[in-house]
Amino acid sequence: MLLQPHQRKKLDDTDDAFFYDYPRLVTHVDSGFIQRLTDLYRQYLQSEDSILDLMSSWVSHLPDEIQFKQVIGHGLNAEELAKNPRLDEFFLQNLNQDLKLPYGDSIFDAVLIAVSVQYLQYPEAIFSEIHRILKPKGVVIVSFSNRMFYQKAIQAWRDSTDSQRVQLVQSYIHSIIGLSTPEVIVDQSPQSALLSWLGVGGRDPFFALVARREETLPP
Ligand SMILES: C[S@@+](CC[C@H](N)C(=O)[O-])C[C@H]1O[C@@H](n2cnc3c(N)ncnc32)[C@H](O)[C@@H]1O
């Protein structure tokens, strides 16, 4: 098993939908992180892509200049998602209660999870679904920093260092046959890591993992 039952636990184990009941029209990371993420999206996404922005909100961090075929958003708060200018449509679904994504096989060119993977209690099920709905060669991009709603992050995340979190997401991806070994992008200056550890500012560290759905299943 990828995670032990206790590692999936949250300090606040009430329904996540309650926590996201009211809209939070804030940015969860600093402008440097967002710029880094937008640049990464620019590198991997193409116009005419069909994109699923999982665990989204009122912003998607997609490059303004690229017109995609469609961008579908997902989250837990309709008011936040309705304000997101990049979404053509959106749906609400608690991914810790309903682990199946409402799409057929091989639909999307890209699936994104920005600064939210720490809230998934059954990541292997969700990454299996991501693999299923991605087209062959489609890309999944998972990004995160060191901020979180602590009471809503799973124990495995709370108890980990930044580099252990990278390994954790790597293990989520590795657990799915048919997703490639992820490329890992880390942008964390030693000075900002120290300042952030001391709680006196510094830039938000940037971590991202990029994997593709392989064209054919391994024998
Ligand atoms: C920190 S926000 C990040 C939003 C957005 N991706 C961004 O970059 O600003 C975390 C998001 O995770 C989503 N989320 C948290 N728990 C969830 C759950 N159990 N099921 C589905 N979505 C969840 C919420 O919708 C929330 O908007």
The ligand as an ORCA input file, in Angstrom:
! r2SCAN-3c Opt
* xyz 0 1
  C      -4.853     26.021     -1.912
  S      -6.250     25.882     -2.957
  C      -5.476     25.897     -4.534
  C      -6.363     26.410     -5.614
  C      -5.703     26.612     -6.971
  N      -5.248     25.377     -7.553
  C      -4.608     27.644     -6.927
  O      -3.534     27.376     -7.472
  O      -4.809     28.732     -6.393
  C      -6.695     24.199     -2.703
  C      -7.844     23.729     -3.552
  O      -7.953     22.329     -3.387
  C      -9.298     21.952     -3.546
  N      -9.577     20.821     -2.666
  C      -9.180     20.648     -1.395
  N      -9.667     19.493     -0.890
  C     -10.373     18.920     -1.889
  C     -11.141     17.725     -1.999
  N     -11.292     16.893     -0.962
  N     -11.734     17.456     -3.180
  C     -11.606     18.303     -4.227
  N     -10.915     19.441     -4.179
  C     -10.312     19.766     -3.021
  C     -10.143     23.162     -3.175
  O     -11.116     23.368     -4.136
  C      -9.170     24.319     -3.159
  O      -9.543     25.299     -4.060
*
